[in-house]
Amino acid sequence: MKQATQKLDSSTGNDGEPQAARDRYPDALRAGALLVVVFGHWIATLPRLEDG
């Protein structure tokens, strides 16, 4: 029984054709938005001073 093995390579698609370069700008926007949400929730939980 002969088993076919295929090297996993992120630079080629399922059909063996090279993939186009990934645009990093939307990824950077998503990462920035995630940081805004995380820090916003963190700041919202800080203790508050009452009456000054």
MDTraj code that builds the backbone (N, CA, C; nanometers):
import mdtraj as md
import numpy as np

residues = "MET LYS GLN ALA THR GLN LYS LEU ASP SER SER THR GLY ASN ASP GLY GLU PRO GLN ALA ALA ARG ASP ARG TYR PRO ASP ALA LEU ARG ALA GLY ALA LEU LEU VAL VAL VAL PHE GLY HIS TRP ILE ALA THR LEU PRO ARG LEU GLU ASP GLY".split()
xyz = np.array([
    [0.0849, -0.1168, 0.0000],
    [0.0000, 0.0000, 0.0000],
    [0.0898, 0.1237, 0.0000],
    [0.0669, 0.2083, -0.0962],
    [0.1473, 0.3282, -0.1110],
    [0.0708, 0.4481, -0.0551],
    [0.1333, 0.5211, 0.0350],
    [0.0691, 0.6367, 0.0948],
    [0.1298, 0.7640, 0.0365],
    [0.0439, 0.8552, -0.0008],
    [0.0910, 0.9827, -0.0536],
    [0.1122, 1.0789, 0.0620],
    [0.2263, 1.1414, 0.0636],
    [0.2538, 1.2425, 0.1653],
    [0.2750, 1.3751, 0.0958],
    [0.2268, 1.4786, 0.1590],
    [0.2401, 1.6118, 0.1023],
    [0.2947, 1.7034, 0.2091],
    [0.3982, 1.7752, 0.1736],
    [0.4573, 1.8709, 0.2663],
    [0.3610, 1.9873, 0.2872],
    [0.3365, 2.0230, 0.4134],
    [0.2504, 2.1361, 0.4447],
    [0.3320, 2.2634, 0.4326],
    [0.2903, 2.3495, 0.3437],
    [0.3617, 2.4738, 0.3190],
    [0.2604, 2.5858, 0.3106],
    [0.2770, 2.6881, 0.3925],
    [0.1792, 2.7963, 0.3948],
    [0.1893, 2.8867, 0.2729],
    [0.2932, 2.8702, 0.1913],
    [0.3083, 2.9574, 0.0753],
    [0.2376, 2.9040, -0.0483],
    [0.1811, 2.7842, -0.0400],
    [0.1076, 2.7300, -0.1536],
    [-0.0334, 2.6949, -0.1107],
    [-0.1268, 2.7054, -0.2034],
    [-0.2657, 2.6729, -0.1748],
    [-0.2899, 2.5238, -0.1843],
    [-0.4159, 2.4819, -0.1764],
    [-0.4514, 2.3404, -0.1835],
    [-0.4199, 2.2811, -0.3195],
    [-0.4208, 2.3640, -0.4240],
    [-0.3969, 2.3134, -0.5585],
    [-0.2492, 2.3203, -0.5973],
    [-0.1624, 2.3601, -0.5052],
    [-0.0196, 2.3659, -0.5322],
    [0.0249, 2.4984, -0.5914],
    [-0.0696, 2.5869, -0.6209],
    [-0.0350, 2.7174, -0.6771],
    [0.0088, 2.8109, -0.5642],
    [0.1038, 2.8984, -0.5916],
    [0.1461, 2.9937, -0.4875],
    [0.0338, 3.0904, -0.4524],
    [0.0238, 3.1229, -0.3226],
    [-0.0782, 3.2157, -0.2760],
    [-0.0285, 3.3591, -0.2924],
    [-0.1230, 3.4504, -0.3062],
    [-0.0881, 3.5918, -0.3121],
    [-0.0405, 3.6367, -0.1736],
    [0.0399, 3.7410, -0.1712],
    [0.0900, 3.7926, -0.0434],
    [-0.0269, 3.8426, 0.0405],
    [-0.0211, 3.8173, 0.1698],
    [-0.1278, 3.8587, 0.2610],
    [-0.1112, 4.0055, 0.2954],
    [-0.2224, 4.0801, 0.2912],
    [-0.2208, 4.2210, 0.3247],
    [-0.2195, 4.2346, 0.4768],
    [-0.1169, 4.2974, 0.5300],
    [-0.0993, 4.3089, 0.6755],
    [-0.1772, 4.4242, 0.7357],
    [-0.2213, 4.5206, 0.6545],
    [-0.2915, 4.6374, 0.7085],
    [-0.4204, 4.6006, 0.7813],
    [-0.5092, 4.5184, 0.7235],
    [-0.6300, 4.4801, 0.7995],
    [-0.5971, 4.4024, 0.9269],
    [-0.4911, 4.3231, 0.9234],
    [-0.4496, 4.2505, 1.0436],
    [-0.4063, 4.3480, 1.1526],
    [-0.3348, 4.4533, 1.1136],
    [-0.2913, 4.5535, 1.2108],
    [-0.4117, 4.6283, 1.2685],
    [-0.5109, 4.6580, 1.1840],
    [-0.6320, 4.7236, 1.2345],
    [-0.7058, 4.6348, 1.3335],
    [-0.7153, 4.5062, 1.3035],
    [-0.7826, 4.4129, 1.3958],
    [-0.7077, 4.4042, 1.5286],
    [-0.5748, 4.3984, 1.5226],
    [-0.4951, 4.3913, 1.6448],
    [-0.5116, 4.5189, 1.7269],
    [-0.5127, 4.6342, 1.6602],
    [-0.5325, 4.7607, 1.7303],
    [-0.6698, 4.7677, 1.7951],
    [-0.7728, 4.7233, 1.7224],
    [-0.9084, 4.7238, 1.7778],
    [-0.9181, 4.6311, 1.8982],
    [-0.8524, 4.5184, 1.8911],
    [-0.8528, 4.4254, 2.0037],
    [-0.7872, 4.4879, 2.1261],
    [-0.6759, 4.5583, 2.1051],
    [-0.6095, 4.6247, 2.2173],
    [-0.6974, 4.7344, 2.2775],
    [-0.7674, 4.8096, 2.1932],
    [-0.8576, 4.9132, 2.2434],
    [-0.9661, 4.8517, 2.3306],
    [-1.0232, 4.7404, 2.2870],
    [-1.1288, 4.6747, 2.3639],
    [-1.0744, 4.6215, 2.4964],
    [-0.9596, 4.5560, 2.4915],
    [-0.9012, 4.4995, 2.6137],
    [-0.8686, 4.6098, 2.7142],
    [-0.8006, 4.7158, 2.6690],
    [-0.7662, 4.8236, 2.7610],
    [-0.8901, 4.9008, 2.8067],
    [-0.9892, 4.9127, 2.7200],
    [-1.1136, 4.9783, 2.7602],
    [-1.1832, 4.9034, 2.8718],
    [-1.1882, 4.7724, 2.8608],
    [-1.2497, 4.6927, 2.9679],
    [-1.1653, 4.6981, 3.0947],
    [-1.0344, 4.7008, 3.0795],
    [-0.9463, 4.7066, 3.1959],
    [-0.9648, 4.8397, 3.2688],
    [-0.9710, 4.9483, 3.1925],
    [-0.9879, 5.0801, 3.2529],
    [-1.1251, 5.0917, 3.3190],
    [-1.2265, 5.0293, 3.2598],
    [-1.3616, 5.0372, 3.3141],
    [-1.3734, 4.9665, 3.4493],
    [-1.2816, 4.8769, 3.4799],
    [-1.2880, 4.8045, 3.6068],
    [-1.2017, 4.8667, 3.7150],
    [-1.1302, 4.9755, 3.6840],
    [-1.0472, 5.0403, 3.7855],
    [-1.1352, 5.0983, 3.8946],
    [-1.0856, 5.0990, 4.0172],
    [-1.1649, 5.1580, 4.1260],
    [-1.1913, 5.3066, 4.0997],
    [-1.3069, 5.3517, 4.1403],
    [-1.3460, 5.4900, 4.1190],
    [-1.3430, 5.5653, 4.2538],
    [-1.3041, 5.6908, 4.2473],
    [-1.3087, 5.7751, 4.3663],
    [-1.4472, 5.8384, 4.3758],
    [-1.5036, 5.8368, 4.4942],
    [-1.6323, 5.8995, 4.5149],
    [-1.6141, 6.0297, 4.5911],
    [-1.6875, 6.1303, 4.5541],
    [-1.6815, 6.2632, 4.6167],
    [-1.5418, 6.3218, 4.6089],
    [-1.4828, 6.3208, 4.4931],
    [-1.3555, 6.3880, 4.4737],
    [-1.2420, 6.2952, 4.4707],
])
top = md.Topology()
chain = top.add_chain()
for i, resn in enumerate(residues, 1):
    res = top.add_residue(resn, chain, resSeq=i)
    for name in ("N", "CA", "C"):
        top.add_atom(name, md.element.get_by_symbol(name[0]), res)
traj = md.Trajectory(xyz[None], top)
